[in-house]
Amino acid sequence: MSPPTLFKWRHFLPEIILLNVRWYCRYSMSYRDLEEMMQERGVAVDHSTINRWVLQYAPELDKRIRRHLKPTNDSWRVDETYIKVKGVWKYLYRAVDSEGNTLDFMFSTKRDAKAAARFFRKVLKGQHTQAPRVITIDKNAAYPAAMEMLKEEETIGKETQLRQSKYLNNVVEQDHRNIKRIVKPMMGFKSFNSGRRTLSGIEAMNTIRTGQVKGVKQGDSVSGVKFIEAIFGIAA
């Protein structure tokens, strides 16, 4: 989708829209916080409008960064964390490699073998991921069942090891905290779909922040901004 089509009929410049999407998905703040911050800069935009921007452009950000991600290694660390939707816990599956680089994520209503298998398939489809040599998990019984299912259908090689290790899985559990810190001010999502779309932007910004995108160093926010503008076709 080209930039003119992507931002068609918007009453604000693409730079303003992406600024709000970036900030909301990167920092621990609410839509009303952003509304006030825009007012200080002479931009009158309602928090509900910013919400619509995030729901539309956060998944697009995640989609566009995929082919720019650096390759990851073959040692997976997999775990799930809890996110509330209308007061009910849902499950955010997440996987990183042994160096803490994000492999992929998946928001799910279920926490069972079918959901785990679906998540593994999603990770394997990534352009930046490779088939796992070993997958480290916690004590969730769904993962061994999912692994058996995938080996039977030859989606994952028979030689792939599955190991349970709380210590080795600390790297993904620590990474959960960065996501949960940003989600906390949101006080839960109103719908599963809004949660899924928003989380895609949060995960995308996390990979940029941690230097997993080619040409962007860890913690270099300036080059991160330029990268986002470039992939949306609005850079000078």
Secondary structure, 3 states (H helix, E strand, C coil): CCHHHHCCCCCCCHHHHHHHHHHHHHCCCCHHHHHHHHHHCCCCCCHHHHHHHHHHHHHHHHHHHHHHECCCCCEEEEEEEEEEECCEEEEEEEEEECCCCEEEEEEECCCCHHHHHHHHHHHHCCCCCCCCCEEEECCCCHHHHHHHHHHHCCCCCCCCEEEECCCCCHHHHHHHHHHHHHHHHHCCECCHHHHHHHHHHHHHHHHHHCCCECCCCCCCHHHHHHHHHHHCCCCC
